[in-house]
Amino acid sequence: MARYRRAGATGIDQRVVDPGKDLFAYLFILIMVFSFMLLMTTEERHASQHNQRAPESTKAARSQLAEISFNAIGRLEKDGDEVAMFFAGKEYFPLRDLEKLTADGRITISKTENGEVKQIIYLSTDDADKLSLAEYLSAFSFLGEHGINVAFADRVN
């Protein structure tokens, strides 16, 4: 006669699988995936930071007030399809009247602390005649290519 041991005699049910092993395996996989994702994102961030150009920090001219004659401050208006600058009633087109602006003294020349010569055109901040951003940028980019800065001026009483 064969003797069989009863399952209940040992106190362990053979049908129940140890849940601790599965939980540990899931946590291990989750930690590994999270660590890999974190490693890859920081690697990408460091790699992309080397290619980015950051703005150069220089002295800001926020606290400087300058007295400018009213005739030296122009305003932008749209004349047909072009952007025109008006200085004391005279009309200038930035794309073709650069020599005329210089000859009439509409471009202010100043020296920086380093001795560099700066050319500046002052424009009023009036927004009566609204221009599109593309029109502003086309006028300002042409002036910027020729080394002329654009500054906005407010009338102070």
C-alpha positions in Angstrom: 0.0 0.0 0.0 1.4 3.3 -1.0 1.5 6.1 1.4 0.5 9.6 0.2 1.2 12.7 2.2 -1.7 15.1 2.5 -1.2 18.6 1.3 -2.7 20.1 4.4 -0.2 18.3 6.7 2.7 20.5 5.7 0.8 23.8 6.0 1.8 25.0 2.6 -0.8 25.1 -0.2 0.9 24.1 -3.4 -1.4 26.1 -5.6 -0.4 29.5 -4.2 2.6 31.1 -5.9 4.8 33.4 -3.8 3.6 37.0 -4.5 6.8 38.5 -3.2 8.9 37.3 -6.1 6.5 38.8 -8.7 6.3 42.1 -6.8 10.1 42.3 -6.5 10.5 41.5 -10.2 8.0 44.2 -11.2 9.6 46.8 -9.0 13.0 45.9 -10.3 11.9 46.3 -13.9 10.1 49.6 -13.1 13.2 51.1 -11.4 15.4 50.0 -14.3 13.1 51.5 -16.9 12.8 54.8 -14.9 16.6 55.0 -14.4 17.2 54.4 -18.1 14.7 57.1 -19.1 16.2 59.6 -16.7 19.7 58.8 -18.0 18.7 59.3 -21.6 16.9 62.6 -21.0 19.8 64.1 -19.1 22.2 63.0 -21.8 20.0 64.6 -24.5 19.8 67.8 -22.4 23.5 68.1 -22.0 24.1 67.3 -25.7 21.7 70.0 -26.8 23.0 72.7 -24.5 26.4 72.7 -26.2 24.8 73.6 -29.5 22.6 76.3 -28.2 23.7 79.9 -28.3 22.9 81.9 -25.2 22.5 85.6 -25.3 25.6 87.4 -24.2 25.2 89.3 -20.9 26.3 92.8 -21.2 25.5 96.0 -19.4 21.9 97.0 -19.9 21.2 100.6 -20.6 18.0 100.6 -18.5 19.0 103.3 -16.2 20.3 105.7 -18.7 18.2 108.7 -19.7 19.2 110.7 -22.7 17.8 114.0 -23.8 17.1 113.9 -27.5 15.8 116.7 -29.6 12.3 116.2 -31.0 13.5 116.4 -34.6 15.8 113.5 -34.0 12.9 111.2 -33.1 11.1 109.6 -36.0 8.0 107.6 -36.4 7.2 104.6 -38.6 4.3 104.6 -40.9 3.1 102.6 -43.8 3.2 104.4 -47.2 1.7 102.2 -49.8 3.5 98.8 -49.6 6.6 100.2 -48.0 7.5 101.2 -44.4 8.5 104.9 -44.2 10.2 106.8 -41.4 9.1 110.4 -40.8 11.5 112.9 -39.1 10.1 116.4 -38.6 7.9 116.1 -41.7 10.5 114.6 -44.0 9.9 111.1 -45.4 12.6 108.5 -45.5 12.4 104.9 -46.7 14.9 102.7 -44.7 15.5 100.3 -47.6 16.7 103.0 -50.0 17.3 106.3 -48.2 20.2 105.2 -45.9 22.6 107.8 -47.3 20.0 110.5 -47.0 19.3 109.6 -43.4 23.0 109.9 -42.6 23.5 113.1 -44.5 20.5 114.8 -42.8 21.8 113.8 -39.3 18.9 111.5 -38.5 21.3 108.8 -37.4 22.8 109.7 -34.0 26.4 108.7 -33.5 27.7 108.0 -30.0 30.7 106.3 -28.5 30.6 103.5 -26.0 32.9 103.1 -23.0 35.2 100.9 -25.1 35.5 103.7 -27.7 33.4 101.9 -30.3 31.2 104.1 -32.5 27.5 103.3 -32.3 24.9 104.5 -34.8 21.4 104.8 -33.4 18.1 105.8 -35.0 15.5 107.0 -32.4 11.8 106.2 -33.1 8.8 107.1 -31.1 6.7 104.5 -29.4 3.4 105.8 -30.8 1.2 103.0 -32.1 -1.3 105.2 -34.0 -0.3 103.7 -37.4 -0.1 100.0 -36.7 2.4 98.0 -38.7 2.7 94.2 -38.9 5.7 92.5 -37.2 7.1 91.4 -40.5 7.2 95.1 -41.7 8.9 96.1 -38.5 11.5 93.3 -38.9 12.2 94.0 -42.5 13.0 97.7 -41.8 15.0 96.9 -38.7 16.9 94.0 -40.1 18.1 96.2 -43.0 19.3 98.9 -40.6 20.9 96.2 -38.4 22.9 94.8 -41.3 24.4 98.2 -41.8 25.4 98.6 -38.2 22.6 100.9 -37.2 20.8 100.3 -33.9 17.1 101.2 -33.4 16.1 102.7 -30.1 12.6 103.7 -29.0 12.0 107.0 -27.2 9.2 108.3 -25.1 8.3 111.9 -24.7 8.9 113.0 -21.1 7.3 116.2 -19.9 
